[in-house]
Each structure stands twice: as C-alpha cells, then as structure tokens.
Amino acid sequence: MMNFRNATLLTFIPILFSCGTGGGTTDVATTAATTSTTSVVSSTSTTNITPAILNAKQVEKLDRGVVAITTGSGVFISWRSLGTDSNGMTFNLYRGNTKLNSAPLSVTNFVDATGGVNDSYSVFPVAGGVEQAQASAGATWGTIYKSIPIQKPIGGTTPDGIVYTYEANDGSAADLDGDGVYELIVKWQPTNAKDNSQSGYTGNTYVDAYKLDGTRLWRIDLGKNIRAGAHYTTFLAYDFDGDGKGEVMMKTADGTIDGVGVAIGNVSADYRTTAGYILSGPEYLTVFNGLTGAAMATTSYLPARGTVSSWGDNYGNRVDRFLGGVAYLDGARPSAIFSRGYYTRAVIAAWDWRDGKLSSRWVFDSDVAGSAVHGQGSHWLSIADVNGDGKDDIIYGAATVGSDGKMLYSTGLCHGDALHVGKFDPNRSGQQIFMVHEDSGCYGLKGIEMHDAATGKILWSMDGQGADVGRGVCMDIDPAYPGEECWGSVGGLMSAGGVLISASHPPKYNFAVWWDGDLLRESLDGSVIDKWNPATFSFGRVLTAYNYDATSNNGTKSTPVLSADLFGDWREEIVWHNSNSTALLIFSTTIPTSYRIPTLMHNPQYRAQIATQNAAYNQPPHPSFYLGDGMGAVTQELIYTP
C-alpha cells in the first residue's frame, strides 16, 4: 500500500524566536525540551489516486531515525519528522518505561538532563491523542560520533612497479534492504588515483556497502579497465524501481566483478595504454542489486566513447569526464542521469529502471543541440525543477537541460568548478543558480554570478578579476540580509538579492552544513565546522573533528565521505573516515533546536542532490524551499512512499 501525503498543503511554522548568530544556546536547550512549536497542517484524501495523477514524487519509506547521544549534561535525543506524517502529529519520548515530556512534543529533539549512556529511549508518535507504534533508538552513543568499522582492500603494484594502498573516498546513502534505515555506500580509491590530465597506471576502484553496525553487504571490484580518480566513477544509489529497496548503478567494463563474484564481460581483457589511460574497449552501464551487489542488468554505456579526439583532446583527458545524478523526469519516479564531457562536447543520457528492465529515456548531445551548450559544463551537475512544472531538470553547469532532454538555456559563461542550485532568495519567485567560472576570455566580467533557474537571466555578478575562480559557495550566514550569502575565491561577499555586503569574502568556501540550533548554515571545511560571525567578519570554531581522527577527502577540496540528513532531526550528519581508513566516523549534532522541519531527505530535490554527492567536485545540497533565517512555513513537494 502506498502512503501519500499532499505535501503542498503540509506546512510547519517552526519559529518561536530567532536564535540569531550568537549566544542563546542554553535558552534554546530549555525551550526545545519543554515547548512545542506551532504547526499548521492540512491534508486531502488520496484514496485510489495514482502518483501520476497526483504528480507526487516517490521517496523512501524511512523510520524515525531516533538517535541518542551522551553529552556533558545528559543525553541528547532527536528523531525525524517525516514528510508523510499526519496533520498535527506530536510525540512522546520515553526513557525505558518513563515518559519524559509532560505534554506532547512538537519539536523533534530533547535533552534528558539525567540520562546516561546505559539508558535506552523510544519515541511514540501521537495522532489524534493516541500513541502510535514506537520507534526506538539504538544503543546510546558514548561519544559524539558513531564509529563504523570498514574493510580496507589490499593494495598492490602497478605494471610499472608503483606500490599503492587504499583510502576511503566519497560515499552515498540509500536504504538497500527496505528497513527504513540508510546503508552507506563507499568508494575505495587507490593512493595512485589520477586526475584525467595525469598519465600513469592506477589500482582498481572498489565500491562497498555497509550497514550502520559495520556489516558489509557486498564489494564490487570495477576492475583494471575503469581508471581510478575523481572524474571516472559516479555511482548512483537510489530506489529506482519503487520496490522499497535501493539499487546501485554505475559505469562498468570488461573485468568488473559484481558483489557475488560474477564477472562482467571478458575478465582477462586489458585495455590500458602504456600511459595508463583506457581509450578502447567496451564500456557498460550496470544496475546492481542493492542488497547483494549482484549485477541485474548491463548495457552499453551512453554516450559511447567514439573518437577520443572528438571530445577536445587526443590523449584521454576530456573523453573520460563523467558525471551522474538522479532526477524525477516524469514528475513521479526517479530516473538515472549519466553523462560524458563538459569542457567541449557534452552528452547526457537518461535511464529508467522499471520492472526489471533498463531502458534509455533520452540522450542529449551538445553536438546536436548546437554551440550554445558547447563547453558550458561544470565539474558537477545538479538537479532541480527549475521551471515549476513538477518535473526535474538537469543543471549542467552554465547550461540547463529540461526534463524532456532538450536545452532550456545557456548563460554562455562557460565551464566552472562550483555550482549551487536552490531557493537562495526568498524575495524572488522560483529558484536560483550560483556558479563560478574558469575562463576569463569567456566569462568577461561575470566570473561569479547568480542567475534565474528558470530563464538563465543573470541576476547579479562579480568580476572574476581574470582568474580561474576555483571555489564558490552559497549559504545563509548573515541574518541582516534576506536569503543566502554567496562568495567565491576572489571578490567580495554578496547577498542573494545582489547587495555587496563586503569587498572581501570569508576565507572558507568548500562546503556547508546545517548543524547548530538556529537556521543559519555553518561552514564545513576539511574536518572542522565553523560558524560565521558577521560582527567580527570571521569564523568561530564549532567542531574540531580531527581531534577524533576524522579525516577529509580529495586534497584541497577537503570534503567528507558524505554529509546528509541521515537520521535524527532535520540537521545534517557528517561522515568522515579515520586517518587509516579502517572506520567511518558519523558525527551528529547535540545542540538543541526549537525548529521543526520535515526530514530533508523527504524533499525530493535535496534527496536527489545527495545522490550525486560522490560525483567529481560535489557541492552542498539545497532543498527546493528556502531554509534560512527568517524563513516562513515549509511547503513540501507532493510525495509518496512505495
């Protein structure tokens, strides 16, 4: 039976008071533990109505994600508000058999000041004054992070005698077994992984799936004919067919070994050149069973390699630039997006996995679409419904391709390294796209810019000063200005509305996370979290995770394995690996909040952007609604769970 929720009518008014940018943590903790937020909710009957008629989007059927973490002053407990919750739902919280709240809670976190590591906690949703089935936390965390053991592959030696070992790299999350709890999928990268511009052999790339208790479900060995590096392997973990369990899709080749030990293609084939590139041989796209890792379907990868030089060079740099994502192209069910190329030619292929069959939905080719898309790609693609028709579109850097596989527009400002898509300006209709650009000969005076997501109209820009603007970020850090603030690695700090706040920019711009109790977003850079103080124009430390051996990925990009709303309330968890890659370390906030927002993973745009976090130069995810200081009621998209 499908569980529907008319989320366009589901709204929460979470604001009791503004926490601002400083202080107030103790007051927030007291209020969060004793006071309910106000909620305004409505529903409509959906009996015998199909998702296609409703224009509802399929999301995962998640559990409450209850987590209990010891702190210096008791135990912090938080849990999910679901996008499918009934109207007016509140909660009762129990330590063992003792109810801790005197009145039902509307917030989704609580501080038990007398709790300890040996205590157990359960949450009971309350609907119509009646307690529903309980959701229990696992063992109470004794530290501020959860350690998950992982199994490092054995290293090796390349044909030219280079010894390599392995490091945990980018990851993803999906409910692979249908129990409402996320599993983590992790890419293992050899220490001799290469950028496409670099010659040399690499070790094999492996992809593992783990339950949160450290149980490894499977390992896929991509084999010698998939080169290792940030731009070669994007894997998509998602429930594509709506059976309640996630699948995994990725590019494969001759010699790939699936999770049950079965080879794909010719296991003895070796297409590596003496420079380590793989410029010949068949290329495949494979759908793997999320629970077992078994290959369920394999077809030819689109777009095909063809002539190497047709992608911009003849040695293998541009031909093997791959990206991937998940998009609701029909407005209801997720499709897989895989691509090739972005410096010059760009080709994007959409796939459907339905009823045990893999089928091509459409293929977009810049050589066919025209020069407006040529060279406009970014090091990451993003997903959003840019024109409000209920169907997702693909933001492929400076160009946007519609849900039907046809170009919507191009800004013509060319390639860039950082791309953000979301509701950044609450005073404008629709969503916005923020991008930084690389080639001053193309971008002119618009090296950093925000444009309208629906039309491509430039809303504001800053001079890139002739530089390759290599970094850029948008997040709400200053409540004095409506919406999110944006900046790059050159130039100043700009409000979403185009007000120049400062001629200087904050010194961090790698990643972002919702962590503390207010609605502002924090900086995530390397293995630390910092909060911006507008008064001093500086960051202050919130979490120093490297003190617990947390280690980031990808050099100066300094990203975690994954950051997403994995459990607990609406704030985001951060998954780092430890320094020797023998464990994943999941950090979750213990700061109370008075704001109640449905789990971000039930916002289809945020969820889709999470699915592509392991691709190339991934950027922070953004929901389809404005989430920041001064936000109004949350208007969810219409969703259903299989």
CORGIZI-V620576 format. One record per residue. RES is the residue in one small letter. OMEGA is omega in whole degrees, 0 to 359 (NA if undefined). Layout:
[[RES:OMEGA] [RES:OMEGA]]
//
This chain:
[[m:181] [m:180] [n:184] [f:174] [r:177] [n:189] [a:175] [t:177] [l:180] [l:181] [t:175] [f:172] [i:192] [p:194] [i:170] [l:177] [f:179] [s:179] [c:180] [g:184] [t:182] [g:174] [g:172] [g:185] [t:180] [t:179] [d:179] [v:181] [a:180] [t:182] [t:182] [a:184] [a:189] [t:189] [t:177] [s:171] [t:176] [t:178] [s:176] [v:185] [v:176] [s:177] [s:174] [t:179] [s:180] [t:183] [t:175] [n:176] [i:183] [t:178] [p:181] [a:179] [i:181] [l:191] [n:178] [a:179] [k:180] [q:175] [v:182] [e:174] [k:186] [l:171] [d:183] [r:177] [g:183] [v:179] [v:178] [a:187] [i:177] [t:176] [t:177] [g:182] [s:178] [g:181] [v:176] [f:180] [i:174] [s:185] [w:184] [r:156] [s:185] [l:175] [g:180] [t:181] [d:177] [s:183] [n:174] [g:182] [m:174] [t:187] [f:167] [n:182] [l:181] [y:163] [r:189] [g:178] [n:184] [t:177] [k:186] [l:183] [n:179] [s:176] [a:181] [p:183] [l:169] [s:173] [v:183] [t:172] [n:186] [f:174] [v:174] [d:187] [a:181] [t:181] [g:179] [g:187] [v:181] [n:180] [d:177] [s:188] [y:177] [s:178] [v:176] [f:171] [p:180] [v:179] [a:182] [g:180] [g:183] [v:177] [e:177] [q:182] [a:183] [q:172] [a:186] [s:173] [a:169] [g:179] [a:178] [t:181] [w:177] [g:178] [t:182] [i:177] [y:176] [k:181] [s:180] [i:180] [p:177] [i:190] [q:182] [k:176] [p:175] [i:179] [g:183] [g:180] [t:180] [t:179] [p:179] [d:170] [g:180] [i:180] [v:180] [y:173] [t:184] [y:175] [e:172] [a:185] [n:186] [d:184] [g:177] [s:179] [a:175] [a:174] [d:187] [l:183] [d:173] [g:182] [d:179] [g:180] [v:180] [y:163] [e:179] [l:178] [i:189] [v:174] [k:173] [w:182] [q:177] [p:182] [t:175] [n:174] [a:187] [k:162] [d:182] [n:181] [s:184] [q:176] [s:177] [g:176] [y:172] [t:170] [g:179] [n:172] [t:176] [y:174] [v:181] [d:170] [a:182] [y:165] [k:185] [l:175] [d:179] [g:177] [t:177] [r:180] [l:182] [w:172] [r:175] [i:176] [d:183] [l:173] [g:186] [k:184] [n:167] [i:182] [r:182] [a:178] [g:187] [a:189] [h:187] [y:187] [t:166] [t:176] [f:181] [l:178] [a:187] [y:174] [d:185] [f:186] [d:176] [g:178] [d:179] [g:180] [k:183] [g:170] [e:176] [v:180] [m:176] [m:177] [k:180] [t:182] [a:173] [d:178] [g:172] [t:179] [i:183] [d:187] [g:176] [v:174] [g:181] [v:182] [a:173] [i:177] [g:184] [n:187] [v:182] [s:182] [a:178] [d:185] [y:181] [r:173] [t:178] [t:175] [a:178] [g:179] [y:177] [i:189] [l:177] [s:180] [g:182] [p:176] [e:186] [y:166] [l:185] [t:172] [v:181] [f:173] [n:185] [g:182] [l:185] [t:185] [g:180] [a:176] [a:181] [m:178] [a:178] [t:178] [t:178] [s:179] [y:173] [l:2] [p:177] [a:181] [r:183] [g:178] [t:186] [v:185] [s:180] [s:180] [w:172] [g:174] [d:184] [n:183] [y:171] [g:180] [n:188] [r:183] [v:184] [d:173] [r:186] [f:173] [l:178] [g:179] [g:178] [v:182] [a:175] [y:187] [l:177] [d:179] [g:184] [a:187] [r:185] [p:172] [s:178] [a:178] [i:173] [f:186] [s:176] [r:173] [g:172] [y:177] [y:180] [t:177] [r:177] [a:178] [v:182] [i:180] [a:178] [a:184] [w:173] [d:172] [w:185] [r:173] [d:177] [g:181] [k:177] [l:183] [s:178] [s:178] [r:175] [w:175] [v:176] [f:182] [d:181] [s:177] [d:179] [v:184] [a:179] [g:189] [s:183] [a:180] [v:183] [h:176] [g:184] [q:185] [g:178] [s:175] [h:178] [w:171] [l:178] [s:185] [i:175] [a:170] [d:190] [v:186] [n:174] [g:180] [d:179] [g:182] [k:183] [d:176] [d:184] [i:177] [i:186] [y:183] [g:183] [a:177] [a:178] [t:181] [v:185] [g:181] [s:179] [d:178] [g:179] [k:183] [m:173] [l:179] [y:171] [s:176] [t:180] [g:183] [l:170] [c:190] [h:175] [g:186] [d:185] [a:187] [l:178] [h:181] [v:179] [g:176] [k:186] [f:183] [d:182] [p:181] [n:177] [r:174] [s:176] [g:181] [q:182] [q:179] [i:177] [f:183] [m:170] [v:190] [h:192] [e:191] [d:182] [s:177] [g:179] [c:186] [y:178] [g:179] [l:185] [k:180] [g:178] [i:185] [e:171] [m:177] [h:180] [d:186] [a:184] [a:189] [t:185] [g:180] [k:178] [i:181] [l:173] [w:180] [s:173] [m:180] [d:177] [g:176] [q:177] [g:186] [a:163] [d:183] [v:192] [g:182] [r:175] [g:184] [v:173] [c:171] [m:181] [d:181] [i:185] [d:182] [p:180] [a:182] [y:180] [p:175] [g:183] [e:175] [e:185] [c:177] [w:179] [g:182] [s:169] [v:175] [g:188] [g:180] [l:186] [m:172] [s:179] [a:179] [g:176] [g:176] [v:177] [l:182] [i:181] [s:175] [a:176] [s:179] [h:174] [p:187] [p:178] [k:183] [y:182] [n:186] [f:184] [a:180] [v:169] [w:191] [w:186] [d:190] [g:180] [d:185] [l:174] [l:180] [r:182] [e:177] [s:175] [l:185] [d:186] [g:178] [s:174] [v:173] [i:179] [d:178] [k:182] [w:174] [n:183] [p:183] [a:181] [t:183] [f:182] [s:177] [f:173] [g:187] [r:176] [v:180] [l:175] [t:187] [a:179] [y:173] [n:178] [y:177] [d:176] [a:187] [t:182] [s:183] [n:160] [n:171] [g:184] [t:175] [k:167] [s:180] [t:175] [p:171] [v:179] [l:169] [s:184] [a:176] [d:189] [l:178] [f:182] [g:181] [d:191] [w:178] [r:188] [e:171] [e:177] [i:178] [v:170] [w:167] [h:176] [n:191] [s:178] [n:175] [s:174] [t:180] [a:166] [l:180] [l:181] [i:178] [f:178] [s:185] [t:173] [t:180] [i:180] [p:175] [t:177] [s:183] [y:175] [r:179] [i:177] [p:180] [t:181] [l:180] [m:171] [h:166] [n:188] [p:180] [q:177] [y:182] [r:179] [a:179] [q:173] [i:184] [a:181] [t:181] [q:179] [n:182] [a:168] [a:183] [y:184] [n:181] [q:183] [p:178] [p:178] [h:176] [p:181] [s:178] [f:177] [y:176] [l:182] [g:182] [d:179] [g:181] [m:174] [g:180] [a:178] [v:175] [t:180] [q:170] [e:177] [l:185] [i:171] [y:176] [t:179] [p:NA]]
//
